[in-house]
Amino acid sequence: MPRKARLILIVLMTSVMVLMVTLIATLINLGLPSDFVVQWMKAYFIAWPIAAATGYLVMPSARRLTDRILTRIDGTA
């Protein structure tokens, strides 16, 4: 996958995943206080760069592992 496409994919995937996870975790931990959105966005902006960097580092290995698993399952890549 070209570097630019890989970066865009990681930004989009991690952004949506972190948005949902921080939403649910913040809701479970705080309920719905008056500053819910502020607390949620704080969690999101802390978590997203970590998730994006992790995704960027892990994706090549995850793709290779996926290919290996698929090869063993049905003999194709």
SEKE-30813 format. One record per residue: y, x, z of N, C-alpha, C in turn; chain; residue number from 1. Coordinates in nm, 2 decimals. Layout:
<romars>
ROMAR      n.Y      n.X      n.Z     ca.Y     ca.X     ca.Z      c.Y      c.X      c.Z   vexmi   torti
ROMAR        Y        X        Z        Y        X        Z        Y        X        Z       A     NUM
...
</romars>
This chain:
<romars>
ROMAR      n.Y      n.X      n.Z     ca.Y     ca.X     ca.Z      c.Y      c.X      c.Z   vexmi   torti
ROMAR    -0.12     0.09     0.00     0.00     0.00     0.00     0.12     0.09     0.00       A       1
ROMAR     0.22     0.06    -0.09     0.34     0.15    -0.09     0.41     0.14     0.05       A       2
ROMAR     0.48     0.25     0.08     0.55     0.26     0.21     0.65     0.15     0.24       A       3
ROMAR     0.73     0.11     0.14     0.83     0.00     0.15     0.76    -0.13     0.18       A       4
ROMAR     0.65    -0.16     0.11     0.58    -0.29     0.13     0.52    -0.29     0.27       A       5
ROMAR     0.46    -0.17     0.31     0.40    -0.16     0.44     0.50    -0.19     0.55       A       6
ROMAR     0.62    -0.13     0.54     0.72    -0.15     0.64     0.77    -0.30     0.64       A       7
ROMAR     0.79    -0.36     0.53     0.83    -0.50     0.53     0.72    -0.59     0.59       A       8
ROMAR     0.60    -0.57     0.55     0.49    -0.64     0.61     0.48    -0.63     0.76       A       9
ROMAR     0.50    -0.51     0.81     0.49    -0.48     0.96     0.61    -0.55     1.03       A      10
ROMAR     0.73    -0.54     0.97     0.85    -0.61     1.03     0.83    -0.76     1.04       A      11
ROMAR     0.78    -0.82     0.93     0.76    -0.96     0.93     0.65    -1.01     1.03       A      12
ROMAR     0.53    -0.94     1.02     0.42    -0.98     1.10     0.45    -0.96     1.25       A      13
ROMAR     0.50    -0.85     1.29     0.53    -0.82     1.43     0.64    -0.91     1.48       A      14
ROMAR     0.74    -0.94     1.40     0.85    -1.02     1.44     0.80    -1.16     1.48       A      15
ROMAR     0.72    -1.22     1.39     0.67    -1.36     1.42     0.57    -1.35     1.54       A      16
ROMAR     0.48    -1.25     1.55     0.39    -1.25     1.66     0.46    -1.23     1.79       A      17
ROMAR     0.55    -1.14     1.80     0.63    -1.11     1.92     0.71    -1.23     1.96       A      18
ROMAR     0.77    -1.30     1.86     0.85    -1.42     1.89     0.76    -1.52     1.96       A      19
ROMAR     0.64    -1.55     1.91     0.56    -1.65     1.97     0.50    -1.60     2.11       A      20
ROMAR     0.46    -1.48     2.12     0.41    -1.43     2.24     0.51    -1.43     2.35       A      21
ROMAR     0.63    -1.38     2.32     0.74    -1.38     2.42     0.78    -1.52     2.46       A      22
ROMAR     0.78    -1.61     2.36     0.82    -1.75     2.39     0.72    -1.81     2.49       A      23
ROMAR     0.59    -1.80     2.46     0.49    -1.86     2.55     0.49    -1.79     2.69       A      24
ROMAR     0.50    -1.65     2.69     0.50    -1.58     2.82     0.62    -1.61     2.90       A      25
ROMAR     0.73    -1.62     2.84     0.86    -1.65     2.91     0.85    -1.80     2.97       A      26
ROMAR     0.80    -1.89     2.88     0.79    -2.03     2.93     0.69    -2.04     3.04       A      27
ROMAR     0.58    -1.97     3.04     0.48    -1.98     3.15     0.54    -1.92     3.27       A      28
ROMAR     0.61    -1.81     3.26     0.66    -1.74     3.38     0.78    -1.80     3.44       A      29
ROMAR     0.87    -1.85     3.36     1.00    -1.90     3.41     1.01    -2.05     3.41       A      30
ROMAR     0.93    -2.12     3.33     0.96    -2.27     3.31     1.07    -2.28     3.21       A      31
ROMAR     1.16    -2.38     3.24     1.27    -2.40     3.15     1.41    -2.39     3.23       A      32
ROMAR     1.44    -2.27     3.28     1.57    -2.26     3.35     1.69    -2.27     3.25       A      33
ROMAR     1.81    -2.28     3.30     1.92    -2.29     3.21     1.94    -2.17     3.12       A      34
ROMAR     1.90    -2.05     3.17     1.92    -1.93     3.09     1.79    -1.89     3.01       A      35
ROMAR     1.70    -1.99     2.98     1.57    -1.96     2.92     1.59    -1.88     2.79       A      36
ROMAR     1.68    -1.92     2.70     1.69    -1.86     2.57     1.74    -1.71     2.59       A      37
ROMAR     1.83    -1.69     2.69     1.87    -1.55     2.71     1.75    -1.47     2.76       A      38
ROMAR     1.68    -1.52     2.85     1.56    -1.44     2.91     1.46    -1.42     2.80       A      39
ROMAR     1.43    -1.52     2.71     1.34    -1.51     2.60     1.38    -1.40     2.50       A      40
ROMAR     1.51    -1.41     2.46     1.56    -1.31     2.37     1.56    -1.17     2.43       A      41
ROMAR     1.58    -1.16     2.56     1.57    -1.03     2.62     1.43    -0.97     2.61       A      42
ROMAR     1.33    -1.05     2.64     1.19    -1.01     2.63     1.16    -0.98     2.48       A      43
ROMAR     1.21    -1.06     2.39     1.18    -1.03     2.25     1.24    -0.90     2.20       A      44
ROMAR     1.36    -0.87     2.23     1.42    -0.75     2.19     1.37    -0.62     2.25       A      45
ROMAR     1.31    -0.64     2.37     1.24    -0.52     2.43     1.10    -0.51     2.36       A      46
ROMAR     1.03    -0.62     2.34     0.89    -0.61     2.29     0.88    -0.58     2.14       A      47
ROMAR     0.97    -0.63     2.06     0.96    -0.62     1.92     0.96    -0.47     1.87       A      48
ROMAR     1.05    -0.39     1.91     1.04    -0.25     1.85     0.91    -0.18     1.89       A      49
ROMAR     0.86    -0.21     2.01     0.73    -0.15     2.05     0.62    -0.20     1.96       A      50
ROMAR     0.62    -0.33     1.94     0.51    -0.39     1.85     0.53    -0.33     1.71       A      51
ROMAR     0.65    -0.32     1.65     0.67    -0.27     1.52     0.62    -0.13     1.50       A      52
ROMAR     0.66    -0.04     1.60     0.62     0.10     1.59     0.47     0.11     1.61       A      53
ROMAR     0.41     0.03     1.69     0.26     0.03     1.71     0.19    -0.02     1.58       A      54
ROMAR     0.24    -0.12     1.52     0.19    -0.17     1.40     0.20    -0.07     1.29       A      55
ROMAR     0.31     0.00     1.28     0.33     0.10     1.17     0.23     0.21     1.19       A      56
ROMAR     0.20     0.25     1.31     0.11     0.36     1.34    -0.04     0.32     1.33       A      57
ROMAR    -0.07     0.19     1.36    -0.21     0.15     1.37    -0.26     0.09     1.23       A      58
ROMAR    -0.17     0.04     1.15    -0.21    -0.03     1.03    -0.30     0.05     0.94       A      59
ROMAR    -0.27     0.18     0.91    -0.37     0.25     0.82    -0.51     0.26     0.87       A      60
ROMAR    -0.52     0.28     1.00    -0.65     0.29     1.06    -0.72     0.15     1.06       A      61
ROMAR    -0.64     0.05     1.09    -0.70    -0.09     1.09    -0.75    -0.13     0.95       A      62
ROMAR    -0.67    -0.09     0.85    -0.72    -0.12     0.71    -0.85    -0.05     0.68       A      63
ROMAR    -0.86     0.08     0.72    -0.98     0.16     0.69    -1.10     0.10     0.76       A      64
ROMAR    -1.08     0.06     0.89    -1.18     0.00     0.97    -1.22    -0.14     0.91       A      65
ROMAR    -1.13    -0.21     0.86    -1.16    -0.34     0.80    -1.24    -0.32     0.67       A      66
ROMAR    -1.21    -0.22     0.59    -1.29    -0.19     0.47    -1.43    -0.15     0.51       A      67
ROMAR    -1.45    -0.07     0.61    -1.58    -0.03     0.66    -1.66    -0.15     0.70       A      68
ROMAR    -1.60    -0.24     0.78    -1.67    -0.36     0.83    -1.71    -0.45     0.72       A      69
ROMAR    -1.62    -0.47     0.62    -1.65    -0.55     0.51    -1.76    -0.49     0.42       A      70
ROMAR    -1.76    -0.36     0.41    -1.87    -0.30     0.33    -2.00    -0.32     0.40       A      71
ROMAR    -2.01    -0.31     0.53    -2.13    -0.33     0.60    -2.18    -0.48     0.60       A      72
ROMAR    -2.08    -0.57     0.60    -2.11    -0.71     0.60    -2.17    -0.76     0.47       A      73
ROMAR    -2.10    -0.73     0.36    -2.15    -0.78     0.23    -2.16    -0.68     0.12       A      74
ROMAR    -2.15    -0.55     0.16    -2.17    -0.44     0.06    -2.06    -0.42    -0.04       A      75
ROMAR    -1.94    -0.48    -0.01    -1.83    -0.46    -0.10    -1.71    -0.41    -0.02       A      76
ROMAR    -1.61    -0.35    -0.09    -1.49    -0.31    -0.02    -1.38    -0.40    -0.04       A      77
</romars>
